[in-house]
Amino acid sequence: MEQQKADIAIIGECLIELSSNGTLAESSTLNKYYGGDTVTTAVAIARLGGKTSYLTKVGNDGFSDFIFSSLKAENIDTSLIKNNDEQNGMYIVSKTQTNKEVLYYKRKTAATKLSIEDFSEEQIKSFKLIYSTGTVQSLSAGARELVRESFRLAHENEVLTAYDPNYTSCFMSNSDAQDLINEIVEYTDIIFLSLKKNSEILYELDSVDNTIKYFSDKGVKIVVIKSHIDNGYYIGYNGNINFTEFYNTTKAIDVTASGDVFNGGFIYAITSGYSPSEALKFAAIVSGLQTQNYGAIQSIPYLQNVMECIPA
């Protein structure tokens, strides 16, 4: 797939995943894969048939060819990816029936060298939508500036922007997460939030209505909120609020990265002409199907699987 034909650009970091189905203390072998919040979203869009270009930097270590070949195998355009001499980020994950361990190795990685020079205004103008996350902003000052300026230029050129704070205390403090959101919110068209992690912890907003009003007043056109309390997703746009339940939760066996997959489903739908409420229902099915198998990326469904689950 050629870059100029892609509709969606995703700014992120592709991590190497080493995983085991036993504890790290007892496992003698680890399985190699790849992952990361934004790359999971990119794969979800690509498997649904969306044309996606991924922007990152990849280190010239032993994993470089593996990353490129894995993304290309998913029909993700890699023409915006540049190499450097840093190492690639990595995480090690182990799962048992009762526990999950995750260790991250993300200091001085290739993607921390991202900068505003990596994405020109002319390139940005060629896309329908630009997507990134707070996790990417937190990589480095250069990555933070890249996300902010890319969103600003997209906004000025009427290119849609979508953003997920993906707040986790592993990578950022509460105040840092607020700063990251606040510096790009005026350039953001679509925001994906968690009622607990974002609304309550970061902003002390105690309801869906207050959260939607807060971000709508900041200029965000579409506010999507995941609520475990209500077992579903809310969406606010044009003064309307709609709700869709999580899809088929009785069959869920692994919810790893289901939020990132949901984002991919929603972005695909919006850029394919779905209304916001239709996109919400579509993305809920995409995410729900992904949770019915093991593996964040391995279990992402294809379009045919999703369409078979949409009510006639």
NUGU-657348 format. One record per residue: residue in one letter; x, y, z of N, C-alpha, C, CB in turn. Coordinates in steps of 0.05 Angstrom, whole numbers, plus 5000, padded with zeros to 4 digits. Glycine has a CB too. Layout:
N
AXYZXYZXYZXYZ
...
END
This chain:
312
M501749765000500050005000501750255000498150005024
E501250434981502850674980501850885000502750794952
Q503651035011502951225032500851425023505451375041
Q501051534999499251744991496351634988500151854965
K495951374988493251264986492051205014493351014969
A493651235034492651185061490751405070494951155081
D488651335085486751525095487351615124483951415094
I488751445139489151495167492151475173487551285184
A493151665188495951665197495951625228497451915189
I497551445237497751395266500651445275496851105273
I500851615295503551675306503851505331503851985313
G506051355332506251175355509051045359504250965354
E509050835374511450675378510750375377512750745406
C512150235360511849945358513749805377512149845329
L512649655396514349525416514649225410513149555444
I516849115418517248825416515948705441520248755415
E514348495436513048355458514348075462509948325453
L515148015486516047745493514047645514519047745504
S512847415508510647325525510847035533507947375512
S509546975555509446705566506746645579511746655586
N505946405578503446325591503946225620502046105575
G506346245629507046185656508246425670508945945658
T508946395695510246615709512946665697510346565739
L513946915700516646975690518746825705517147285693
A518346765730520246615746520546335737519446625775
E518346215727518345935720518745885690515845805729
S518146085673518246035644521146015634516846275629
S521545825617524245785605524345895576524945485604
T522045945564522046065537519946285536521345845516
L520446475518518646695513517946715484519846965524
N515446765477514546785450514847075440511646685446
K515847105416516347375405513947465389518847375387
Y513147715394511047845378511548145378508147775389
Y509548295372509848585373507348705384510548705344
G507448955393505049075405505449375411504248935430
G503849475429503749765435500949875429505949915419
D500250085443497450185441496750275413496950405460
T498450435401497750545374497950335352499450785368
V499950155354500249955333497849765334502949805336
T496749705358494449535360492049675346493749485390
T491749935350489650075336490050075306489550365346
A492550095297493150095269492349825256496050155264
V493049605270492349335260489349295259493649125278
A487949395279485049375279483849515255483849495305
I484749755249483749895225484449745200484950185224
A486849645198487749505173486149255169490749445175
R485649105190484148855187481248895179484248685213
L480249135185477549205177477449305148476349415196
G479749355137479949445109480749735106477349405096
G481349865129482150145128485050175118481950275155
K485550395105488250445094489850625114488050585066
T491750495127493150625149496050655144492650475174
S497150885151500050935150501050975179500751185132
Y503150835186504250855213506851015214504750565225
L506851215232509251385234510651335261508451685233
T513151245259514751205283517651195275513950935297
K519351135294522151075288522850805299524051295300
V524350655283525050375290528050355292523950175269
G528950225313531850195318533149985300532350135346
N535650035294537149845277538349625294539349985262
D536649485308537549255323536448995310536649265353
G536648775323535848525311532848495305536748295328
F531248685316528348665312527348845290527048745338
S529049005277528149195257526649065234530549355246
D527848865222526448735199523848605208528348525187
F523848495232521448365242519148565244521948245270
I519748805254517649015257516549095230518749265271
F518349155211517449235184515849015171519849305167
S516748775172515348555158512648495171517048295158
S512548525198509948475212507848685204510448485242
L508648945203506749155196505949125167508049425200
K507849065149507149035121505248795117509648995104
A505648585133503948345131501048415138504948125149
E500648625153497948715160496848935141497948825189
N498348975119497649185099497649465111494849125088
I499549515130499949775141502249905126500449765172
D501850145117503950295102506150375121502750545088
T508650325114510950375131512750595119512550125135
S511750745099513450945086514151175104512151035061
L512651225125513251445144515051355167510651555155
I515951105167517651005188520551055181517150705194
K522151155200524951205196526551035215525651505199
N528950955207530750805224532650985238532350595208
N533550905262535851035275537450825291534851255295
D539450905304541250715317540650655346544050815316
E538250745356537350675383536150395383535350885393
Q535650295407534350035409531350065408535249895436
N529949845401527049845400525949795428526049635380
G523749925434522449875460521449595462520150075464
M521049505487520349225491518649205517522749045493
Y516849005517515548935542515348625544512749055544
I515448525568515248245573512748195589517848135589
V511148015580508547965594508147665599506248075577
S507147605622506547325629503647315640508547205649
K502247105632499547075642499046795653497547135619
T497846785675496846535686493846565691498446455712
Q492546365701489746385707489146575729488546105714
T491046635746490546805769492247065769491146655794
N494047105750495847335752496847415725498147275771
K497647675723498847775699501147955707496747935682
E503447915695505848075700506648215674508247905711
V507348475676508248625652510648795660506048805641
L512848765646515248925650515849085625517648745658
Y516249345627516849515604519749605604514949765604
Y520849615579523549715575523349925553525649475567
K523150185561522450395543524250635545519650475546
R526550615558528350845561530150875537529950825587
K530451115527532351175505531850985481535151155514
T529350945474528650765452528550925426526050625457
A528350785404528350915378526151125375528050705356
A523751065385521451245382521751505399518951105389
T523451505419523851745435525151965418525551695460
K526251895395527552085377525652205356529851945362
L523052145359521052275342521152575345518252175348
S520752725322520753015324518953125302523653115319
I518553395304516753525285517753505256516353815292
E520253445253521353415226520453155212524453415227
D519152975227518352725216515652725202518252515238
F514152955202511452965191510953245180509352875212
S510953275154510653535142507653615139512053555115
E507153865136504453965132503253845107504354265131
E504753815086503753705061502953415065505853725039
Q504553265080503852985086501252975102506052835100
I501053145122498653145140496153205124498953355162
K496353385105494053465089492953235071494753705071
S494553035067493752815049491952605063496152675038
F491652635089490052435104487352535112491652355130
K485552345118482952415128483052465159480852195122
L484852315172484852315201487652255212482752115213
I488352395233490952345248490252245276492752605248
Y491552035285491051925311493551885327489551655309
S493451945353495651885371494551865400497952095369
T496451825419495651785447497551935466495651485454
G496651945491498252065512500751905517496752095537
T500651645513503051475516505251555497502251175511
V504451625473506451715453507551985461505151735425
Q505852175470506752435479508852405501504352605488
S508452205519510152175542512852065536508752005563
L513351985511515951855504518252045508515851755475
S517852295499520052495499518952765492522352415480
A520552975496519753245489519253265459521853455497
G520953125443520653125414518052995405523052995401
A517452765417514952625410512552795418514852345423
R512752915441510553095450510053325431511153205478
E512153445422511953665403510853575376514653805399
L511653335367510753225342507753185343512152955336
V506653065364503753025366502253285367503152855392
R503253475383501853735385501853875359503253905407
E504153895345504254045320502753905298507154095313
S502753645298501353485278498353535281501953185280
F497353535305494553595310493853875303493853535340
R495654065309495054345303494854385272497254525314
L496754275258496754295229494354155216499354195217
A493653925227491353775218488853945222491053505232
H488554065245486254235252486054465233486454325281
E488254595227488354825209487654745180491054955210
N488154495173487654405146485154235144490054255136
E483454235165480854095165481253795162479054205143
V483353685173483853405175482953315203486853325169
L481353115205480353025231482652925249478352795227
T482352965275484252865294482852695315485853095307
A484052485324482952315344485152245365481752045332
Y484352245390486252225412485252065435487052505422
D486951905447486351755471488551815492486151445466
P487951925515489951975535491551725543488752105560
N490051495542491251235551492851275577493151125529
Y491551405595492951465620493551215636491251655638
T496151195644496950985662499251095679497950735646
S499151035704501151135723503851015718500351075752
C504050815700506650705693508350905678506350445676
F507051075662508451245644508251545650507551205616
M506251625667505851905672504351955698504352035649
S504852185710503352265734500652385726505052465751
N498952425746496352545740496652825727494752575766
S498452985739498753255729499953255701500553415748
D501853075696503053055669500952975649505352855669
A499252785656497152695638495252925631495552465650
Q494453085651492753315646494153515627492053455672
D496753565631498153745614498153655585501053785624
L498553385582498653275555495953315540499452985556
I493853265555491153295543490653595537488953185562
N491153755557490454045555491954185532491154185580
E494354095525495754235504494854165476498654175506
I493253955473492253885446489253875443493453625437
V487853915466484953875465483554075445483753915493
E484654315442483454505424483754425395484654775428
Y485554235389485954135362484753855358488954135356
T483253765377482253485377479253475369482653355404
D478653315349475853275341474453045355475853235311
I475952825360474852595373476652515396474652355352
I475452475420477052395443475752145455477252625464
F477451955461476651705474477451715503477951455460
L475551675521476051705550475051475566474751965560
S476251435589475251245609473951405631477551055620
L471451335638470051485659471651485685467351365664
K472851255692474351245717477151365715474550955726
K478751275695481551365693481851655685482951185673
N480051755668480452025658478552225672479952035628
S475952165670474052355681474352395711471252265675
E474452175726474452185755477252245766473451925767
I479252105757481952125769483252385760483651895761
L483152455734484652685724483052945727485252645695
Y480452935723478953185723476853215745477653215696
E476552995761474552995782471753055772475253205804
L471152965748468452985736466952735744468553025705
D464552775756463252545769461052425752462052635794
S460752505727458652385711459352395681455952525716
V457852235666458252235637457452515625456552015624
D455152615635454152875624456253095629451552945638
N457353105653459253315659461853285642459953315689
T462653035638465052985622464653075593465752685623
I462352995582461753075554461653375551459152945544
K460253505571460053795570462753935572458253895592
Y464453825590467153945594468753945568468653795616
F468853715555470453695531469153825506471153405525
S466453815505465053945484465554255485462053885485
D465554355509466054645513468854715505465654725542
K470754515505473454565496473754555465475354365509
G471554475452471554465423471654185411473754615413
V471753975428471853705418469053635406472553495440
K469053535381466453485368465153225377466953475338
I466753015381465752755389467152655414466052545365
V465652605435466852515460465752225465466052695484
V467652035467466951755471467951675499468151575449
I466151555515466851495543466251195548465251675562
K468251065558467950785566467250775596470550615560
S465050645602464150625630463750335638461550785633
H465550245656465149975666462849955686467749875680
I462150175698459950185716457350125702459650465730
D457050235678454650195662454949975641453850455649
N457349855640457749625622457449705592455949405629
G458549945585458350025558459650285551455450035550
Y459050395528460250635518458150855514461750585491
Y458851095521457251335516458651495494456851505542
I456951635478458051825459456452075459458051695430
G457952305459456652565458457552715433457252725483
Y455552815418456252975394453653135386457252795370
N454053375377451853545368449653575389450653435342
G450453565414448453595436446953345443446553805428
N447653125429446252865435448152685450445452735409
I446952505467448452305481447152035476448552365512
N448751845466447751575460449351365476447851505430
F448251135480449550925496449350655481448250895524
T451550505482451650235471453050055491453250235443
E451849825496452949635515455449495504450949425523
F457249405522459449235513458348995498461249145537
Y459748895479458748675462459348405474459748695434
N457348245480457647965486459747915508458347805462
T459548055530461648025551461747755564461148235572
T459647595562459647325574461747145561456947195572
K462647215536464647055522467447165525463847025493
A467747385539470447515541472347345558470147795553
I474747295547476747145562479347305565477246885548
D479747505549482247665550481647955540484547535534
V481648145559480948415551483348595546479248545574
T485748475544488148625538487848785513490548435536
A488349045515488349235492485649255478490349145472
S483449175492480849195479480049485474478649065497
G481049675490480449955486481850055461481350115509
D484249975456485750045432484349935407488649955433
V483349695409481949575387479249715382481449275392
F477849785403475449945400476050205385474250005428
N478150345392478850595379479250545349481350715391
G480550325342480950255314478350215299482750015311
G476550075312473950025300472450285296472349835317
F472550455315471150715313472350885291471150865340
I474950915291476251075271475750975243479351085276
Y475850705239475250585213472350665205475550285214
A470450635223467650685216467150985210465850605240
I468351165225467951445221469051535194469251615243
T471451435187472651505162471451355138475651445163
S469651165144468251015123465451115119468250715129
G464651325132462051445128459951375148461151375102
Y460551225169458651165190458051425206459650935208
S455551435216454951655235456351595262451851695239
P456651785279457951735305456551505321458051985322
S453951505322452551295337452851025324449551365339
E452851015297453350765283456150665287452750795253
A458050855287460950785292461250675320462651025288
L459750775339459950675367459150385368458250845386
K456850325356455850045356457749855342453050035344
F458849955319460649785303463249735319461449935277
A464349945332466849905347466449725372467850175356
A464049735384463449565406463649275398460749635418
I462649205375462748935365465648855359461048905339
V467149035346469948975340471448905366471349215326
S471249075386472549035411471548785426472149275429
G468948745425467848505438468848245426464848515437
L469048235400470047995387472947945394469748015356
Q474548165396477348135403477748015430478748405401
T475948065449476247965476475547675479474548125495
Q474547555457473747275459475947075452471447225440
N478347175447480647005443483047135457481246975413
Y485246985459487647075473489447225454489146835485
G490847425465492847575450491647835440493747415426
A493048055447491948325440491648365410493848535451
I493648305395493548335366492548085352496248425355
Q493447855361492747605348489747565346493947375363
S488247675365485347625366483647845353484547585394
I484948045341483348255328481848145304485248485319
P479248195303477648075281478048215254474748075289
Y477148075233477148195206474248285200478047985185
L474048445179471448575173469248375170471748735148
Q469748155156467647955152466547845178468747725135
N468247795198467347705224465547905237469747635242
V466248155235464748375248461948395234466248645246
M461948405208459448445193457448215199459948465164
E458447975204456747755210455247785237458247495211
C456347965254455148005281453348255282457348025301
I453248405261451548645261448648555255452548845240
P446748635272443948565269442948665242442248685291
A441348505229440148575203438148805206438748325190
END
